[in-house]
């Protein structure tokens, strides 16, 4: 069962009823945060609203029917105000609790991914020495085992880098450094890496570049590479054996548009609204046991927006997907 976030999602207009249903499903939302109902702001806010309304009506009825002495009315109102203040205090404390947990989670992810990066990089370095036969000639069987080891190590490095970048984004520690970069060398580099990755599945990668494209663009090369690496990785991962991927570079409305199209498994229509959510994975991806974490697209979207651009996609289950980004070129 895929994880379907109940809050912080952005369903399309045609899904307005679904959105309304999620907002009304307060118990479901609180369960998702994994905290008791009485510490959950989503529950405490409407509870407080209901108590305020009830208290106002009761005070009015009691005061108008039975109490003539204004001092008693004032005491009742003061008492209920204190009661409401206590509930407000609990709500604020529950928010504080959530903020502290979130901060601790971000710190933990940041420290853990930093610590994991160095051993993984040294494993990569030693594997490279073996693969280049610099530590002695390998038998074909040993070379195959090392290839698998290297592939898994690369996957771990990719995951750790994604986690680190997400924690930077969430703590607003991401630095964007825009510099002029040569579009031609960027394209060559991206395609070269994609072709190596696509080799085991015998996927054909085709590149199309519009003639109107400028020779340089001003952007953060490193961040752009993270976005494209995630989108191309996905196109390869969710493609069938002998699939076809096309990468297109165009220049509409003075923006650089990079489009990655595959003819792979596609995304089921009813799950398309959640695709950029953190940890979301579509049912057809998990059913086919394609490995993943549901972090790549969340990261790609966050970084694209940090670069002042937009990310979008269209997809049909069983037919394939096209993801594209549009970035300001200056
Ligand atoms: P991951 O691929 O690690 O699961 P992502 O955040 O990159 O995480 O993608 C989220 C989900 O979106 C994937 O699990 C998959 O269901 C779907 N998805 C992304 N890209 C594609 C694609 N090119 N084709 C089909 N499904 C895709």
py3Dmol code that shows the C-alpha trace and the ligand (Angstrom):
import py3Dmol

protein = """\
ATOM      1  CA  UNK A   1       0.000   0.000   0.000  1.00  0.00           C
ATOM      2  CA  UNK A   2       1.695   3.277  -1.048  1.00  0.00           C
ATOM      3  CA  UNK A   3       2.024   6.075   1.447  1.00  0.00           C
ATOM      4  CA  UNK A   4      -0.585   8.723   0.648  1.00  0.00           C
ATOM      5  CA  UNK A   5       0.077  11.917   2.574  1.00  0.00           C
ATOM      6  CA  UNK A   6      -2.993  13.474   4.109  1.00  0.00           C
ATOM      7  CA  UNK A   7      -1.587  16.897   4.650  1.00  0.00           C
ATOM      8  CA  UNK A   8       0.659  19.271   2.746  1.00  0.00           C
ATOM      9  CA  UNK A   9      -0.379  17.929  -0.633  1.00  0.00           C
ATOM     10  CA  UNK A  10      -1.653  19.866  -3.578  1.00  0.00           C
ATOM     11  CA  UNK A  11      -4.355  17.945  -5.374  1.00  0.00           C
ATOM     12  CA  UNK A  12      -5.635  19.332  -8.649  1.00  0.00           C
ATOM     13  CA  UNK A  13      -8.934  21.211  -8.758  1.00  0.00           C
ATOM     14  CA  UNK A  14     -10.731  18.101 -10.008  1.00  0.00           C
ATOM     15  CA  UNK A  15      -9.651  16.440  -6.807  1.00  0.00           C
ATOM     16  CA  UNK A  16     -11.160  19.087  -4.595  1.00  0.00           C
ATOM     17  CA  UNK A  17     -13.478  16.541  -2.923  1.00  0.00           C
ATOM     18  CA  UNK A  18     -10.559  14.338  -2.092  1.00  0.00           C
ATOM     19  CA  UNK A  19      -8.833  17.351  -0.555  1.00  0.00           C
ATOM     20  CA  UNK A  20     -11.962  18.221   1.472  1.00  0.00           C
ATOM     21  CA  UNK A  21     -12.201  14.619   2.654  1.00  0.00           C
ATOM     22  CA  UNK A  22      -8.552  14.633   3.768  1.00  0.00           C
ATOM     23  CA  UNK A  23      -9.015  17.880   5.662  1.00  0.00           C
ATOM     24  CA  UNK A  24     -12.049  16.419   7.451  1.00  0.00           C
ATOM     25  CA  UNK A  25     -10.269  13.175   8.265  1.00  0.00           C
ATOM     26  CA  UNK A  26      -8.654  14.651  11.380  1.00  0.00           C
ATOM     27  CA  UNK A  27      -8.071  11.334  13.165  1.00  0.00           C
ATOM     28  CA  UNK A  28      -6.342   9.981  10.048  1.00  0.00           C
ATOM     29  CA  UNK A  29      -4.072  13.032   9.888  1.00  0.00           C
ATOM     30  CA  UNK A  30      -3.120  12.745  13.561  1.00  0.00           C
ATOM     31  CA  UNK A  31      -2.441   9.021  13.181  1.00  0.00           C
ATOM     32  CA  UNK A  32      -0.043   9.887  10.408  1.00  0.00           C
ATOM     33  CA  UNK A  33       1.994  12.159  12.701  1.00  0.00           C
ATOM     34  CA  UNK A  34       2.217   9.243  15.146  1.00  0.00           C
ATOM     35  CA  UNK A  35       1.296  11.343  18.185  1.00  0.00           C
ATOM     36  CA  UNK A  36      -1.620  11.000  20.648  1.00  0.00           C
ATOM     37  CA  UNK A  37      -4.876  12.693  19.684  1.00  0.00           C
ATOM     38  CA  UNK A  38      -4.640  15.087  22.629  1.00  0.00           C
ATOM     39  CA  UNK A  39      -1.269  16.355  21.391  1.00  0.00           C
ATOM     40  CA  UNK A  40      -2.321  16.704  17.789  1.00  0.00           C
ATOM     41  CA  UNK A  41      -2.924  20.331  16.632  1.00  0.00           C
ATOM     42  CA  UNK A  42      -5.273  19.148  13.864  1.00  0.00           C
ATOM     43  CA  UNK A  43      -7.542  17.696  16.571  1.00  0.00           C
ATOM     44  CA  UNK A  44      -7.024  20.346  19.264  1.00  0.00           C
ATOM     45  CA  UNK A  45      -7.926  23.315  17.016  1.00  0.00           C
ATOM     46  CA  UNK A  46     -11.442  22.146  16.054  1.00  0.00           C
ATOM     47  CA  UNK A  47     -11.926  20.896  19.635  1.00  0.00           C
ATOM     48  CA  UNK A  48     -11.149  24.368  20.908  1.00  0.00           C
ATOM     49  CA  UNK A  49     -13.457  25.935  18.323  1.00  0.00           C
ATOM     50  CA  UNK A  50     -16.297  23.635  19.434  1.00  0.00           C
ATOM     51  CA  UNK A  51     -15.638  24.423  23.128  1.00  0.00           C
ATOM     52  CA  UNK A  52     -15.651  28.201  22.474  1.00  0.00           C
ATOM     53  CA  UNK A  53     -18.980  28.005  20.648  1.00  0.00           C
ATOM     54  CA  UNK A  54     -20.510  25.745  23.323  1.00  0.00           C
ATOM     55  CA  UNK A  55     -19.251  27.963  26.153  1.00  0.00           C
ATOM     56  CA  UNK A  56     -20.604  31.126  24.484  1.00  0.00           C
ATOM     57  CA  UNK A  57     -24.051  29.604  23.990  1.00  0.00           C
ATOM     58  CA  UNK A  58     -24.211  28.128  27.514  1.00  0.00           C
ATOM     59  CA  UNK A  59     -22.986  31.410  29.106  1.00  0.00           C
ATOM     60  CA  UNK A  60     -25.607  33.347  27.189  1.00  0.00           C
ATOM     61  CA  UNK A  61     -28.428  30.928  28.087  1.00  0.00           C
ATOM     62  CA  UNK A  62     -27.460  30.669  31.758  1.00  0.00           C
ATOM     63  CA  UNK A  63     -26.897  34.396  32.130  1.00  0.00           C
ATOM     64  CA  UNK A  64     -30.134  35.417  30.464  1.00  0.00           C
ATOM     65  CA  UNK A  65     -32.268  32.820  32.287  1.00  0.00           C
ATOM     66  CA  UNK A  66     -30.963  32.555  35.819  1.00  0.00           C
ATOM     67  CA  UNK A  67     -28.392  35.159  36.737  1.00  0.00           C
ATOM     68  CA  UNK A  68     -29.190  38.724  37.472  1.00  0.00           C
ATOM     69  CA  UNK A  69     -25.938  39.540  39.292  1.00  0.00           C
ATOM     70  CA  UNK A  70     -23.333  40.834  36.772  1.00  0.00           C
ATOM     71  CA  UNK A  71     -20.468  39.736  39.091  1.00  0.00           C
ATOM     72  CA  UNK A  72     -21.466  36.095  38.668  1.00  0.00           C
ATOM     73  CA  UNK A  73     -21.614  36.528  34.887  1.00  0.00           C
ATOM     74  CA  UNK A  74     -18.124  38.066  34.931  1.00  0.00           C
ATOM     75  CA  UNK A  75     -16.818  35.176  37.074  1.00  0.00           C
ATOM     76  CA  UNK A  76     -18.265  32.593  34.648  1.00  0.00           C
ATOM     77  CA  UNK A  77     -16.694  34.373  31.671  1.00  0.00           C
ATOM     78  CA  UNK A  78     -13.339  34.715  33.483  1.00  0.00           C
ATOM     79  CA  UNK A  79     -13.428  31.005  34.394  1.00  0.00           C
ATOM     80  CA  UNK A  80     -14.151  29.915  30.833  1.00  0.00           C
ATOM     81  CA  UNK A  81     -11.459  32.268  29.490  1.00  0.00           C
ATOM     82  CA  UNK A  82      -8.903  30.624  31.812  1.00  0.00           C
ATOM     83  CA  UNK A  83     -10.072  27.210  30.612  1.00  0.00           C
ATOM     84  CA  UNK A  84      -9.651  28.282  26.973  1.00  0.00           C
ATOM     85  CA  UNK A  85      -6.214  29.699  27.736  1.00  0.00           C
ATOM     86  CA  UNK A  86      -5.162  26.322  29.145  1.00  0.00           C
ATOM     87  CA  UNK A  87      -6.311  24.575  25.945  1.00  0.00           C
ATOM     88  CA  UNK A  88      -4.440  27.184  23.841  1.00  0.00           C
ATOM     89  CA  UNK A  89      -1.342  26.516  25.919  1.00  0.00           C
ATOM     90  CA  UNK A  90      -1.638  22.760  25.221  1.00  0.00           C
ATOM     91  CA  UNK A  91      -1.988  23.498  21.492  1.00  0.00           C
ATOM     92  CA  UNK A  92       1.096  25.712  21.467  1.00  0.00           C
ATOM     93  CA  UNK A  93       3.046  23.062  23.406  1.00  0.00           C
ATOM     94  CA  UNK A  94       2.015  20.381  20.910  1.00  0.00           C
ATOM     95  CA  UNK A  95       3.277  22.602  18.049  1.00  0.00           C
ATOM     96  CA  UNK A  96       6.518  23.146  19.930  1.00  0.00           C
ATOM     97  CA  UNK A  97       6.837  19.392  20.374  1.00  0.00           C
ATOM     98  CA  UNK A  98       6.402  18.859  16.608  1.00  0.00           C
ATOM     99  CA  UNK A  99       8.954  21.566  15.781  1.00  0.00           C
ATOM    100  CA  UNK A 100      11.519  20.056  18.188  1.00  0.00           C
ATOM    101  CA  UNK A 101      11.004  16.554  16.772  1.00  0.00           C
ATOM    102  CA  UNK A 102      11.390  17.934  13.246  1.00  0.00           C
ATOM    103  CA  UNK A 103      14.596  19.756  14.155  1.00  0.00           C
ATOM    104  CA  UNK A 104      16.038  16.630  15.790  1.00  0.00           C
ATOM    105  CA  UNK A 105      15.108  14.567  12.733  1.00  0.00           C
ATOM    106  CA  UNK A 106      16.863  17.030  10.406  1.00  0.00           C
ATOM    107  CA  UNK A 107      19.976  17.070  12.579  1.00  0.00           C
ATOM    108  CA  UNK A 108      20.025  13.285  12.745  1.00  0.00           C
ATOM    109  CA  UNK A 109      19.691  12.935   8.951  1.00  0.00           C
ATOM    110  CA  UNK A 110      22.383  15.529   8.358  1.00  0.00           C
ATOM    111  CA  UNK A 111      24.889  13.922  10.783  1.00  0.00           C
ATOM    112  CA  UNK A 112      24.130  10.357   9.657  1.00  0.00           C
ATOM    113  CA  UNK A 113      24.484  11.163   5.954  1.00  0.00           C
ATOM    114  CA  UNK A 114      27.713  13.125   6.519  1.00  0.00           C
ATOM    115  CA  UNK A 115      29.187  10.209   8.460  1.00  0.00           C
ATOM    116  CA  UNK A 116      28.077   7.660   5.859  1.00  0.00           C
ATOM    117  CA  UNK A 117      29.539   9.541   2.932  1.00  0.00           C
ATOM    118  CA  UNK A 118      33.235   9.077   3.710  1.00  0.00           C
ATOM    119  CA  UNK A 119      33.243   5.253   4.141  1.00  0.00           C
ATOM    120  CA  UNK A 120      31.092   4.875   1.010  1.00  0.00           C
ATOM    121  CA  UNK A 121      33.472   7.066  -0.975  1.00  0.00           C
ATOM    122  CA  UNK A 122      36.466   5.061   0.184  1.00  0.00           C
ATOM    123  CA  UNK A 123      34.704   1.792  -0.793  1.00  0.00           C
ATOM    124  CA  UNK A 124      34.081   3.357  -4.225  1.00  0.00           C
ATOM    125  CA  UNK A 125      37.749   4.320  -4.539  1.00  0.00           C
ATOM    126  CA  UNK A 126      39.018   0.823  -3.611  1.00  0.00           C
ATOM    127  CA  UNK A 127      36.495  -0.840  -5.939  1.00  0.00           C
ATOM    128  CA  UNK A 128      37.774   1.341  -8.761  1.00  0.00           C
ATOM    129  CA  UNK A 129      41.335   0.165  -8.089  1.00  0.00           C
ATOM    130  CA  UNK A 130      40.160  -3.456  -8.303  1.00  0.00           C
ATOM    131  CA  UNK A 131      38.137  -2.841 -11.433  1.00  0.00           C
ATOM    132  CA  UNK A 132      41.077  -1.224 -13.188  1.00  0.00           C
ATOM    133  CA  UNK A 133      43.144  -4.352 -12.360  1.00  0.00           C
ATOM    134  CA  UNK A 134      45.534  -2.161 -10.381  1.00  0.00           C
ATOM    135  CA  UNK A 135      45.487  -4.621  -7.473  1.00  0.00           C
ATOM    136  CA  UNK A 136      45.937  -7.713  -9.634  1.00  0.00           C
ATOM    137  CA  UNK A 137      44.051  -9.355 -12.481  1.00  0.00           C
ATOM    138  CA  UNK A 138      40.479 -10.401 -11.635  1.00  0.00           C
ATOM    139  CA  UNK A 139      38.725 -13.537 -12.831  1.00  0.00           C
ATOM    140  CA  UNK A 140      35.459 -12.868 -14.765  1.00  0.00           C
ATOM    141  CA  UNK A 141      33.483 -14.113 -11.756  1.00  0.00           C
ATOM    142  CA  UNK A 142      35.291 -11.769  -9.364  1.00  0.00           C
ATOM    143  CA  UNK A 143      34.815  -8.878 -11.805  1.00  0.00           C
ATOM    144  CA  UNK A 144      31.068  -9.596 -11.945  1.00  0.00           C
ATOM    145  CA  UNK A 145      30.787  -9.639  -8.126  1.00  0.00           C
ATOM    146  CA  UNK A 146      32.681  -6.358  -7.940  1.00  0.00           C
ATOM    147  CA  UNK A 147      30.383  -4.850 -10.571  1.00  0.00           C
ATOM    148  CA  UNK A 148      27.355  -5.732  -8.418  1.00  0.00           C
ATOM    149  CA  UNK A 149      29.113  -4.386  -5.331  1.00  0.00           C
ATOM    150  CA  UNK A 150      29.941  -1.166  -7.138  1.00  0.00           C
ATOM    151  CA  UNK A 151      26.358  -0.786  -8.360  1.00  0.00           C
ATOM    152  CA  UNK A 152      25.004  -1.153  -4.826  1.00  0.00           C
ATOM    153  CA  UNK A 153      27.630   1.199  -3.439  1.00  0.00           C
ATOM    154  CA  UNK A 154      26.678   3.816  -6.056  1.00  0.00           C
ATOM    155  CA  UNK A 155      23.027   3.399  -5.035  1.00  0.00           C
ATOM    156  CA  UNK A 156      23.947   4.038  -1.406  1.00  0.00           C
ATOM    157  CA  UNK A 157      26.003   7.118  -2.334  1.00  0.00           C
ATOM    158  CA  UNK A 158      23.046   8.425  -4.345  1.00  0.00           C
ATOM    159  CA  UNK A 159      20.666   7.849  -1.415  1.00  0.00           C
ATOM    160  CA  UNK A 160      22.994   9.454   1.125  1.00  0.00           C
ATOM    161  CA  UNK A 161      23.516  12.479  -1.159  1.00  0.00           C
ATOM    162  CA  UNK A 162      19.754  12.811  -1.596  1.00  0.00           C
ATOM    163  CA  UNK A 163      19.224  12.683   2.179  1.00  0.00           C
ATOM    164  CA  UNK A 164      21.915  15.278   2.755  1.00  0.00           C
ATOM    165  CA  UNK A 165      20.452  17.610   0.152  1.00  0.00           C
ATOM    166  CA  UNK A 166      16.945  17.184   1.555  1.00  0.00           C
ATOM    167  CA  UNK A 167      18.144  18.040   5.030  1.00  0.00           C
ATOM    168  CA  UNK A 168      19.909  21.131   3.595  1.00  0.00           C
ATOM    169  CA  UNK A 169      16.714  22.192   1.855  1.00  0.00           C
ATOM    170  CA  UNK A 170      14.542  21.655   4.905  1.00  0.00           C
ATOM    171  CA  UNK A 171      16.873  23.591   7.160  1.00  0.00           C
ATOM    172  CA  UNK A 172      17.173  26.301   4.473  1.00  0.00           C
ATOM    173  CA  UNK A 173      20.907  25.634   4.296  1.00  0.00           C
ATOM    174  CA  UNK A 174      21.044  25.102   0.564  1.00  0.00           C
ATOM    175  CA  UNK A 175      23.350  27.529  -1.212  1.00  0.00           C
ATOM    176  CA  UNK A 176      22.617  28.419  -4.802  1.00  0.00           C
ATOM    177  CA  UNK A 177      25.668  29.620  -6.710  1.00  0.00           C
ATOM    178  CA  UNK A 178      24.751  30.585 -10.253  1.00  0.00           C
ATOM    179  CA  UNK A 179      27.589  30.838 -12.778  1.00  0.00           C
ATOM    180  CA  UNK A 180      27.637  30.810 -16.573  1.00  0.00           C
ATOM    181  CA  UNK A 181      27.943  27.215 -17.768  1.00  0.00           C
ATOM    182  CA  UNK A 182      28.452  25.897 -21.278  1.00  0.00           C
ATOM    183  CA  UNK A 183      25.295  24.084 -22.261  1.00  0.00           C
ATOM    184  CA  UNK A 184      27.086  21.825 -24.756  1.00  0.00           C
ATOM    185  CA  UNK A 185      29.496  20.386 -22.177  1.00  0.00           C
ATOM    186  CA  UNK A 186      26.624  19.979 -19.702  1.00  0.00           C
ATOM    187  CA  UNK A 187      24.622  17.993 -22.260  1.00  0.00           C
ATOM    188  CA  UNK A 188      27.646  15.818 -23.148  1.00  0.00           C
ATOM    189  CA  UNK A 189      28.351  15.060 -19.517  1.00  0.00           C
ATOM    190  CA  UNK A 190      24.730  14.209 -18.700  1.00  0.00           C
ATOM    191  CA  UNK A 191      24.336  11.965 -21.711  1.00  0.00           C
ATOM    192  CA  UNK A 192      27.644  10.172 -21.107  1.00  0.00           C
ATOM    193  CA  UNK A 193      26.643   9.296 -17.529  1.00  0.00           C
ATOM    194  CA  UNK A 194      23.114   8.300 -18.572  1.00  0.00           C
ATOM    195  CA  UNK A 195      24.463   5.995 -21.271  1.00  0.00           C
ATOM    196  CA  UNK A 196      26.683   4.155 -18.793  1.00  0.00           C
ATOM    197  CA  UNK A 197      23.716   3.702 -16.443  1.00  0.00           C
ATOM    198  CA  UNK A 198      21.415   2.546 -19.231  1.00  0.00           C
ATOM    199  CA  UNK A 199      23.834  -0.090 -20.514  1.00  0.00           C
ATOM    200  CA  UNK A 200      22.755  -3.053 -18.326  1.00  0.00           C
ATOM    201  CA  UNK A 201      19.134  -2.677 -19.524  1.00  0.00           C
ATOM    202  CA  UNK A 202      20.174  -2.042 -23.119  1.00  0.00           C
ATOM    203  CA  UNK A 203      18.169   1.189 -23.138  1.00  0.00           C
ATOM    204  CA  UNK A 204      18.656   3.495 -26.109  1.00  0.00           C
ATOM    205  CA  UNK A 205      19.176   7.172 -25.243  1.00  0.00           C
ATOM    206  CA  UNK A 206      18.486   9.763 -27.861  1.00  0.00           C
ATOM    207  CA  UNK A 207      19.371  13.447 -27.440  1.00  0.00           C
ATOM    208  CA  UNK A 208      17.694  16.315 -29.268  1.00  0.00           C
ATOM    209  CA  UNK A 209      18.884  19.891 -28.953  1.00  0.00           C
ATOM    210  CA  UNK A 210      17.046  22.834 -30.442  1.00  0.00           C
ATOM    211  CA  UNK A 211      19.158  25.109 -32.639  1.00  0.00           C
ATOM    212  CA  UNK A 212      17.866  28.198 -30.760  1.00  0.00           C
ATOM    213  CA  UNK A 213      19.442  27.187 -27.512  1.00  0.00           C
ATOM    214  CA  UNK A 214      21.997  29.699 -26.119  1.00  0.00           C
ATOM    215  CA  UNK A 215      25.611  28.515 -25.785  1.00  0.00           C
ATOM    216  CA  UNK A 216      25.804  29.401 -22.075  1.00  0.00           C
ATOM    217  CA  UNK A 217      23.240  29.641 -19.292  1.00  0.00           C
ATOM    218  CA  UNK A 218      23.609  31.068 -15.844  1.00  0.00           C
ATOM    219  CA  UNK A 219      22.698  28.487 -13.254  1.00  0.00           C
ATOM    220  CA  UNK A 220      24.053  26.334 -10.437  1.00  0.00           C
ATOM    221  CA  UNK A 221      25.653  23.431 -12.319  1.00  0.00           C
ATOM    222  CA  UNK A 222      25.904  21.154  -9.323  1.00  0.00           C
ATOM    223  CA  UNK A 223      22.206  21.596  -8.441  1.00  0.00           C
ATOM    224  CA  UNK A 224      21.122  21.146 -12.039  1.00  0.00           C
ATOM    225  CA  UNK A 225      23.089  17.901 -12.150  1.00  0.00           C
ATOM    226  CA  UNK A 226      21.282  16.636  -9.026  1.00  0.00           C
ATOM    227  CA  UNK A 227      17.892  17.325 -10.656  1.00  0.00           C
ATOM    228  CA  UNK A 228      18.820  15.698 -13.952  1.00  0.00           C
ATOM    229  CA  UNK A 229      20.509  12.750 -12.312  1.00  0.00           C
ATOM    230  CA  UNK A 230      17.303  12.000 -10.391  1.00  0.00           C
ATOM    231  CA  UNK A 231      15.061  12.382 -13.445  1.00  0.00           C
ATOM    232  CA  UNK A 232      17.331  10.306 -15.712  1.00  0.00           C
ATOM    233  CA  UNK A 233      17.840   7.646 -13.020  1.00  0.00           C
ATOM    234  CA  UNK A 234      14.068   7.327 -12.782  1.00  0.00           C
ATOM    235  CA  UNK A 235      13.622   7.151 -16.556  1.00  0.00           C
ATOM    236  CA  UNK A 236      16.117   4.258 -16.637  1.00  0.00           C
ATOM    237  CA  UNK A 237      14.804   2.561 -13.496  1.00  0.00           C
ATOM    238  CA  UNK A 238      11.158   2.615 -14.601  1.00  0.00           C
ATOM    239  CA  UNK A 239      11.934   1.576 -18.204  1.00  0.00           C
ATOM    240  CA  UNK A 240      11.693  -1.965 -19.486  1.00  0.00           C
ATOM    241  CA  UNK A 241      14.616  -3.908 -20.910  1.00  0.00           C
ATOM    242  CA  UNK A 242      15.486  -2.505 -24.405  1.00  0.00           C
ATOM    243  CA  UNK A 243      13.492   0.655 -23.652  1.00  0.00           C
ATOM    244  CA  UNK A 244      13.923   4.061 -25.238  1.00  0.00           C
ATOM    245  CA  UNK A 245      14.663   7.392 -23.538  1.00  0.00           C
ATOM    246  CA  UNK A 246      14.804  10.747 -25.208  1.00  0.00           C
ATOM    247  CA  UNK A 247      16.344  13.866 -23.661  1.00  0.00           C
ATOM    248  CA  UNK A 248      15.368  17.131 -25.302  1.00  0.00           C
ATOM    249  CA  UNK A 249      16.859  20.591 -24.754  1.00  0.00           C
ATOM    250  CA  UNK A 250      14.781  23.526 -26.008  1.00  0.00           C
ATOM    251  CA  UNK A 251      14.536  27.254 -25.346  1.00  0.00           C
ATOM    252  CA  UNK A 252      10.908  28.391 -25.115  1.00  0.00           C
ATOM    253  CA  UNK A 253      10.117  31.864 -23.724  1.00  0.00           C
ATOM    254  CA  UNK A 254      13.814  32.490 -22.869  1.00  0.00           C
ATOM    255  CA  UNK A 255      13.879  29.558 -20.470  1.00  0.00           C
ATOM    256  CA  UNK A 256      15.929  26.408 -20.751  1.00  0.00           C
ATOM    257  CA  UNK A 257      13.588  23.441 -20.994  1.00  0.00           C
ATOM    258  CA  UNK A 258      15.002  19.978 -20.426  1.00  0.00           C
ATOM    259  CA  UNK A 259      12.625  17.114 -21.099  1.00  0.00           C
ATOM    260  CA  UNK A 260      13.199  13.438 -20.278  1.00  0.00           C
ATOM    261  CA  UNK A 261      10.832  11.017 -21.925  1.00  0.00           C
ATOM    262  CA  UNK A 262      10.656   7.270 -21.395  1.00  0.00           C
ATOM    263  CA  UNK A 263       8.417   4.484 -22.603  1.00  0.00           C
ATOM    264  CA  UNK A 264       8.472   2.634 -19.293  1.00  0.00           C
ATOM    265  CA  UNK A 265       5.863   1.591 -16.724  1.00  0.00           C
ATOM    266  CA  UNK A 266       4.229   5.050 -16.375  1.00  0.00           C
ATOM    267  CA  UNK A 267       2.406   6.373 -13.295  1.00  0.00           C
ATOM    268  CA  UNK A 268      -1.209   5.396 -12.452  1.00  0.00           C
ATOM    269  CA  UNK A 269      -3.500   8.392 -12.963  1.00  0.00           C
ATOM    270  CA  UNK A 270      -5.009   8.316  -9.488  1.00  0.00           C
ATOM    271  CA  UNK A 271      -1.556   8.562  -7.893  1.00  0.00           C
ATOM    272  CA  UNK A 272      -0.160  11.344 -10.050  1.00  0.00           C
ATOM    273  CA  UNK A 273      -1.108  14.079  -7.556  1.00  0.00           C
ATOM    274  CA  UNK A 274       1.238  12.682  -4.939  1.00  0.00           C
ATOM    275  CA  UNK A 275       4.295  12.055  -7.053  1.00  0.00           C
ATOM    276  CA  UNK A 276       6.354  14.984  -5.718  1.00  0.00           C
ATOM    277  CA  UNK A 277       5.585  14.135  -2.089  1.00  0.00           C
ATOM    278  CA  UNK A 278       8.418  12.992   0.110  1.00  0.00           C
ATOM    279  CA  UNK A 279       8.547   9.156   0.378  1.00  0.00           C
ATOM    280  CA  UNK A 280       5.693   8.645  -2.064  1.00  0.00           C
ATOM    281  CA  UNK A 281       6.056   5.652  -4.374  1.00  0.00           C
ATOM    282  CA  UNK A 282       3.397   4.607  -6.866  1.00  0.00           C
ATOM    283  CA  UNK A 283       1.793   1.185  -6.459  1.00  0.00           C
ATOM    284  CA  UNK A 284       3.130  -0.106  -9.800  1.00  0.00           C
ATOM    285  CA  UNK A 285       6.710   0.731  -8.724  1.00  0.00           C
ATOM    286  CA  UNK A 286       6.463  -1.137  -5.417  1.00  0.00           C
ATOM    287  CA  UNK A 287       4.526  -4.023  -7.005  1.00  0.00           C
ATOM    288  CA  UNK A 288       7.345  -4.547  -9.508  1.00  0.00           C
ATOM    289  CA  UNK A 289       9.866  -4.388  -6.646  1.00  0.00           C
ATOM    290  CA  UNK A 290      11.807  -1.577  -8.321  1.00  0.00           C
ATOM    291  CA  UNK A 291      14.075  -0.216  -5.595  1.00  0.00           C
ATOM    292  CA  UNK A 292      13.615   3.383  -4.516  1.00  0.00           C
ATOM    293  CA  UNK A 293      12.912   5.686  -1.610  1.00  0.00           C
ATOM    294  CA  UNK A 294      10.424   8.219  -2.927  1.00  0.00           C
ATOM    295  CA  UNK A 295      12.875  11.081  -2.297  1.00  0.00           C
ATOM    296  CA  UNK A 296      14.252  11.827  -5.780  1.00  0.00           C
ATOM    297  CA  UNK A 297      11.321  13.771  -7.189  1.00  0.00           C
ATOM    298  CA  UNK A 298      10.741  15.676  -3.952  1.00  0.00           C
ATOM    299  CA  UNK A 299      14.369  16.752  -4.103  1.00  0.00           C
ATOM    300  CA  UNK A 300      14.233  17.519  -7.835  1.00  0.00           C
ATOM    301  CA  UNK A 301      11.173  19.734  -7.298  1.00  0.00           C
ATOM    302  CA  UNK A 302      12.633  21.548  -4.272  1.00  0.00           C
ATOM    303  CA  UNK A 303      15.911  22.288  -6.068  1.00  0.00           C
ATOM    304  CA  UNK A 304      14.204  23.326  -9.324  1.00  0.00           C
ATOM    305  CA  UNK A 305      12.120  25.816  -7.358  1.00  0.00           C
ATOM    306  CA  UNK A 306      15.203  27.033  -5.465  1.00  0.00           C
ATOM    307  CA  UNK A 307      16.746  27.745  -8.898  1.00  0.00           C
ATOM    308  CA  UNK A 308      13.664  29.776  -9.809  1.00  0.00           C
ATOM    309  CA  UNK A 309      12.304  27.140 -12.199  1.00  0.00           C
ATOM    310  CA  UNK A 310       9.366  24.773 -12.592  1.00  0.00           C
ATOM    311  CA  UNK A 311       9.048  21.019 -12.865  1.00  0.00           C
ATOM    312  CA  UNK A 312       6.192  19.135 -14.465  1.00  0.00           C
ATOM    313  CA  UNK A 313       5.289  15.796 -15.966  1.00  0.00           C
ATOM    314  CA  UNK A 314       2.759  13.815 -17.918  1.00  0.00           C
ATOM    315  CA  UNK A 315       2.403  10.085 -17.719  1.00  0.00           C
ATOM    316  CA  UNK A 316       0.211   7.169 -18.700  1.00  0.00           C
ATOM    317  CA  UNK A 317       0.376   3.859 -16.940  1.00  0.00           C
ATOM    318  CA  UNK A 318       1.865   1.226 -19.235  1.00  0.00           C
ATOM    319  CA  UNK A 319       2.884   3.786 -21.886  1.00  0.00           C
ATOM    320  CA  UNK A 320       5.606   5.897 -20.236  1.00  0.00           C
ATOM    321  CA  UNK A 321       6.321   9.266 -18.660  1.00  0.00           C
ATOM    322  CA  UNK A 322       7.765  12.623 -19.631  1.00  0.00           C
ATOM    323  CA  UNK A 323       9.266  14.846 -16.941  1.00  0.00           C
ATOM    324  CA  UNK A 324      10.525  18.326 -17.758  1.00  0.00           C
ATOM    325  CA  UNK A 325      12.090  21.295 -16.012  1.00  0.00           C
ATOM    326  CA  UNK A 326      12.103  24.899 -17.128  1.00  0.00           C
ATOM    327  CA  UNK A 327      14.842  27.125 -15.737  1.00  0.00           C
ATOM    328  CA  UNK A 328      15.545  30.804 -16.174  1.00  0.00           C
ATOM    329  CA  UNK A 329      18.617  31.057 -18.378  1.00  0.00           C
ATOM    330  CA  UNK A 330      20.006  34.301 -16.940  1.00  0.00           C
TER     331      UNK A 330
END
"""
ligand_1 = """\
27
LIG
P 12.040 6.568 -6.159
O 12.241 6.407 -7.632
O 13.292 6.447 -5.384
O 10.955 5.686 -5.644
P 11.191 9.298 -6.738
O 10.847 10.389 -5.788
O 12.274 9.566 -7.696
O 11.522 8.037 -5.831
O 9.877 8.930 -7.521
C 8.664 8.773 -6.789
C 7.777 7.771 -7.490
O 7.353 8.323 -8.737
C 8.471 6.471 -7.863
O 8.483 5.563 -6.794
C 7.627 5.997 -9.016
O 6.452 5.371 -8.544
C 7.212 7.298 -9.706
N 8.078 7.645 -10.844
C 9.029 8.591 -10.885
N 9.583 8.685 -12.106
C 8.969 7.774 -12.864
C 9.080 7.370 -14.241
N 9.940 7.952 -15.089
N 8.249 6.388 -14.679
C 7.350 5.812 -13.839
N 7.198 6.138 -12.551
C 7.992 7.108 -12.059
"""
view = py3Dmol.view(width=600, height=400)
view.addModel(protein, "pdb")
view.setStyle({"model": 0}, {"cartoon": {"style": "trace"}})
view.addModel(ligand_1, "xyz")
view.setStyle({"model": 1}, {"stick": {}})
view.zoomTo()
view.show()
